[in-house]
Amino acid sequence: MVRIPDNDGGFWYASSMANTTWRTAIVTGAASGIGRSFAETLAAAGTAVGVLDVAAEQLAQVADAIRSRGGRVHTRVADVSSASELDEAVQALVTELGGLDLLVNCAAIPGAGHFTRQPAEEFERVIHVDLFGTINVVRAALPGLRQSRGAAVCIASTAAVHGWPALVAYSAAKFGVAGFCDAVRAELAHEGICLTAVFPLLVDTPLLKAGDVAPIFKQGRPIPPEAVVRKTLAAVAWRRPRVFVPGTVRLIAALHGLAPSLLDWYGRRVGFRP
């Protein structure tokens, strides 16, 4: 049974067939949005957390907030797209935490822009951060996760279910994340490590407030990051391979398989709006 804080100061419980008492966790992309929500939620439940992000000032604010509530937290500033820099940071966090039970990989950038007009270096930066960054994080965390036979979470996206105009780099990277998770999951399971890929729809994070937000991100009503955290931690407790947030993302996945032309039409309809 895993105890997870809710938004009203209480707790809700997720039953589990596996050990879900997370003694330690590392969260990347923890300076804001979904990553911050994961870090604060886990810390409130008694997990010692290591938080990692490239935004030093915001990361320090997150750590201060966790400590003010009595949580244990360690920080590292690192760019997930730099394998050597990241490996050093993750190993330092594992040492300070005294092990690693859970990895939550949230680090990503949106990189909005139409492919035909987006500079190549901007496109490549999204791929390096969102895709290679995810791979770098999982690789760096492997020694700790092997020892604990723990769990890893990788945030994909609804853009990994169907690609969208003006979000080509992000869609390509997140499709890569989803494919990486599918391919490596069995290898990790062979070593006792659970890997859960998360497919959120619109989440109310700073990414949606950016000036260059893609038109597709302006459609629909965003869900709070806490909803992603709650559903993901419950899925990890059951060692499930995938979680869709909200459940309607399953419909998008089904449409992509059965009638992708409908999603193509929707993409053309909204992808070029100002």
Helices and strands as residue ranges (DSSP letters): E 2-5, E 11-14, E 24-28, H 33-44, E 48-53, H 56-68, E 73-77, H 83-97, E 102-105, H 120-126, I 127-132, H 133-148, E 151-155, G 158-160, H 168-190, E 194-200, G 206-209, G 215-218, H 225-237, E 242-245, H 249-258, H 260-270
